[in-house]
Amino acid sequence: ITNLKQMETIINLTKKEIDNITIFELNWELDETNADTTFKSIQEQIWELNWNKLILNLSWISYMNSKSIGYISSIYEDIAENDWNMYICNNNENVAEILDMVWMWEYIPMTKTIDEAIEALS
């Protein structure tokens, strides 16, 4: 019997800090192979922050699955319970359609650009 390791889609996760706001930028695809590790990493890093403003930049994501949407909702619920603020930044039409289908904009504030999100959180 041969054990085959499941291939994982590599995603680039970058963390920046601007004006006491933490920005997580994700680049590539969010799928079944990487959603767990990507969002667990974000969740762990959030509680190490010195401030309570967060931007999740999805502008460079080419695909995301329902598991990713669940993780984003969970992160938002966790930080909202602690009186933190979070914005999703996205100018990708494919991702916007996915987020629109689940009415994500109803409860998580969204902007098209990082600058708009920074201004809203300042």
Contacts in CASP RR format, 6 or more apart in sequence:
PFRMAT RR
TARGET T0000
AUTHOR 0000-0000-0000
METHOD contacts of the structure
MODEL  1
ITNLKQMETIINLTKKEIDNITIFELNWELDETNADTTFKSIQEQIWELN
WNKLILNLSWISYMNSKSIGYISSIYEDIAENDWNMYICNNNENVAEILD
MVWMWEYIPMTKTIDEAIEALS
6 33 0 8 1.000
7 33 0 8 1.000
8 33 0 8 1.000
8 34 0 8 1.000
8 37 0 8 1.000
9 28 0 8 1.000
9 29 0 8 1.000
9 31 0 8 1.000
9 33 0 8 1.000
9 34 0 8 1.000
10 28 0 8 1.000
10 34 0 8 1.000
11 26 0 8 1.000
11 27 0 8 1.000
11 28 0 8 1.000
11 29 0 8 1.000
11 30 0 8 1.000
11 34 0 8 1.000
11 38 0 8 1.000
12 25 0 8 1.000
12 26 0 8 1.000
12 27 0 8 1.000
12 28 0 8 1.000
13 24 0 8 1.000
13 25 0 8 1.000
13 26 0 8 1.000
13 27 0 8 1.000
13 38 0 8 1.000
13 41 0 8 1.000
13 42 0 8 1.000
14 24 0 8 1.000
14 25 0 8 1.000
14 27 0 8 1.000
15 22 0 8 1.000
15 23 0 8 1.000
15 24 0 8 1.000
15 25 0 8 1.000
15 45 0 8 1.000
16 22 0 8 1.000
16 23 0 8 1.000
16 25 0 8 1.000
17 23 0 8 1.000
18 118 0 8 1.000
19 118 0 8 1.000
19 122 0 8 1.000
20 50 0 8 1.000
20 51 0 8 1.000
20 53 0 8 1.000
21 51 0 8 1.000
21 53 0 8 1.000
21 54 0 8 1.000
21 55 0 8 1.000
21 117 0 8 1.000
21 118 0 8 1.000
21 121 0 8 1.000
21 122 0 8 1.000
22 46 0 8 1.000
22 49 0 8 1.000
22 51 0 8 1.000
22 53 0 8 1.000
22 54 0 8 1.000
22 55 0 8 1.000
23 54 0 8 1.000
23 55 0 8 1.000
23 57 0 8 1.000
23 89 0 8 1.000
23 114 0 8 1.000
24 42 0 8 1.000
24 45 0 8 1.000
24 54 0 8 1.000
24 55 0 8 1.000
24 56 0 8 1.000
24 57 0 8 1.000
25 57 0 8 1.000
25 59 0 8 1.000
25 60 0 8 1.000
26 38 0 8 1.000
26 56 0 8 1.000
26 57 0 8 1.000
26 58 0 8 1.000
26 60 0 8 1.000
26 61 0 8 1.000
27 60 0 8 1.000
27 61 0 8 1.000
28 60 0 8 1.000
28 61 0 8 1.000
28 62 0 8 1.000
29 61 0 8 1.000
29 62 0 8 1.000
29 63 0 8 1.000
29 64 0 8 1.000
30 38 0 8 1.000
30 61 0 8 1.000
30 63 0 8 1.000
30 64 0 8 1.000
30 65 0 8 1.000
30 68 0 8 1.000
31 63 0 8 1.000
31 64 0 8 1.000
31 65 0 8 1.000
31 68 0 8 1.000
32 65 0 8 1.000
32 67 0 8 1.000
35 65 0 8 1.000
35 67 0 8 1.000
35 68 0 8 1.000
35 71 0 8 1.000
36 67 0 8 1.000
38 68 0 8 1.000
38 71 0 8 1.000
39 68 0 8 1.000
39 71 0 8 1.000
39 72 0 8 1.000
39 74 0 8 1.000
39 75 0 8 1.000
42 56 0 8 1.000
42 75 0 8 1.000
43 74 0 8 1.000
43 75 0 8 1.000
43 78 0 8 1.000
46 54 0 8 1.000
46 75 0 8 1.000
46 78 0 8 1.000
46 79 0 8 1.000
52 79 0 8 1.000
52 82 0 8 1.000
52 83 0 8 1.000
52 84 0 8 1.000
52 85 0 8 1.000
53 84 0 8 1.000
53 85 0 8 1.000
53 86 0 8 1.000
53 121 0 8 1.000
54 79 0 8 1.000
54 84 0 8 1.000
54 85 0 8 1.000
54 86 0 8 1.000
54 87 0 8 1.000
55 86 0 8 1.000
55 87 0 8 1.000
55 88 0 8 1.000
55 89 0 8 1.000
55 114 0 8 1.000
55 117 0 8 1.000
55 118 0 8 1.000
55 121 0 8 1.000
56 72 0 8 1.000
56 75 0 8 1.000
56 86 0 8 1.000
56 87 0 8 1.000
56 88 0 8 1.000
56 89 0 8 1.000
57 88 0 8 1.000
57 89 0 8 1.000
57 90 0 8 1.000
57 114 0 8 1.000
58 64 0 8 1.000
58 88 0 8 1.000
58 89 0 8 1.000
58 90 0 8 1.000
58 92 0 8 1.000
58 95 0 8 1.000
59 89 0 8 1.000
59 90 0 8 1.000
59 91 0 8 1.000
59 92 0 8 1.000
60 92 0 8 1.000
61 90 0 8 1.000
61 92 0 8 1.000
61 95 0 8 1.000
62 92 0 8 1.000
62 94 0 8 1.000
63 94 0 8 1.000
64 95 0 8 1.000
64 98 0 8 1.000
69 98 0 8 1.000
69 99 0 8 1.000
69 102 0 8 1.000
69 104 0 8 1.000
72 88 0 8 1.000
72 104 0 8 1.000
72 108 0 8 1.000
73 104 0 8 1.000
73 107 0 8 1.000
73 108 0 8 1.000
75 86 0 8 1.000
76 86 0 8 1.000
76 107 0 8 1.000
76 108 0 8 1.000
79 85 0 8 1.000
79 86 0 8 1.000
80 86 0 8 1.000
85 121 0 8 1.000
86 108 0 8 1.000
86 109 0 8 1.000
87 108 0 8 1.000
87 109 0 8 1.000
87 110 0 8 1.000
87 111 0 8 1.000
87 117 0 8 1.000
87 120 0 8 1.000
87 121 0 8 1.000
88 99 0 8 1.000
88 104 0 8 1.000
88 108 0 8 1.000
88 109 0 8 1.000
88 110 0 8 1.000
88 111 0 8 1.000
89 110 0 8 1.000
89 111 0 8 1.000
89 112 0 8 1.000
89 113 0 8 1.000
89 114 0 8 1.000
89 116 0 8 1.000
89 117 0 8 1.000
90 96 0 8 1.000
90 99 0 8 1.000
90 110 0 8 1.000
90 111 0 8 1.000
90 112 0 8 1.000
91 112 0 8 1.000
91 113 0 8 1.000
99 105 0 8 1.000
99 110 0 8 1.000
104 110 0 8 1.000
109 120 0 8 1.000
111 117 0 8 1.000
111 120 0 8 1.000
END
